[in-house]
Amino acid sequence: MLASLSRLAALSWGSQCKTVRDVNKTLQENKHACHTSISNRCVKTLIKFLKDADELNDVKEQRDGTEVLLAILRNNSSEMLLFDKDEIYVLVSYIETEITGEVLRIIEVLSSQPEYKYMIVASSVLPSILEVLDAKTTDFQSIAMKILCNLSCNCDIGYHIVYVDCIPKLIQLLGDPDLAQFCIEIIRNLCSIEEVWIAVAETSSCIGDISQILETGTKEEQEHAAGVLLFVCREHADFCQLDMRDTTIQSLVDLSLNGNSIGQIIAFELLHLLEHVEHDPSECSILETDLALLDISSSSNNQYEDKKLSYRAFI
């Protein structure tokens, strides 16, 4: 089956289409058919097939070709790179076409692998991702967000995400219940970049949206939200003095007691930081009441210090 792909270019166009369709059908019917080590020759042949199908405006064959590429990529057991920068560039050029979804799924898989991250960014994928996020149809926004999440894990690449002006869009989408989980994770990954925490601190809607995630999100989402608040509060003193609603403070208390290990550390640190912000006592009565539940001073002080050091090492 894979050998037939390697010989694809020698066939007539009709025979190429039939071969790709047959391979695709086999892979769809048998998910384990591609659990093997393959060379990048198959990928190069399929990329050329996509380009030829594009020139012929043959969307169906493009879809078949991308589905085969995705199956090969997901099941490949080889350690060698299957895609080079030119092939990734070709894929990115098809993001805003009839095969947007198929291409984005391939790029999502590639973006999760460290060896491809720089090649993907170098292919000018970020402006195309922004176009997907700005589109009226929301069909592919989640996949686009997953790609950004994968890329944002790399600090150097994070600067590219900032410089193409993704942050205002991410902040805007924080209020979208379907996309907030991705937005808060990306912002958390990029929070060490000055432009990011400044944008968060200076956007009036941010505190409300982040608070909403703290109150209603999963433990992981709450951890990301608390991490963003902690970083911004450390860097932007005025942000600490914003009047957080009592439900947000209670959510932080709950996270400090019931969250995962990193979430507990972040919540402890943030509550401790907020406790020492000087403001009108009447504004912090709820905060002081809830902080008493944590018993940060006295008996649990040593535990808190250990957690604080662990968190600083983590970030």
MOVENDA-V322819 format. One record per helix or strand of 3 or more residues. SS is the DSSP state (H for helix, E for strand). FROM is the first residue (numbers start at 1). TO is the last residue. If there is no record, write none. Layout:
BEGIN
ss = (SS	SS)
from = (FROM	FROM)
to = (TO	TO)
END
This chain:
BEGIN
ss = (H	H	H	H	H	H	H	H	H	H	H	H	H	H	H	H	H	H	H	H	H	H)
from = (2	8	13	40	59	85	100	114	125	141	155	167	180	194	206	219	237	246	261	281	285	298)
to = (6	10	29	55	75	92	111	122	134	152	163	173	190	202	216	235	240	258	275	283	294	314)
END
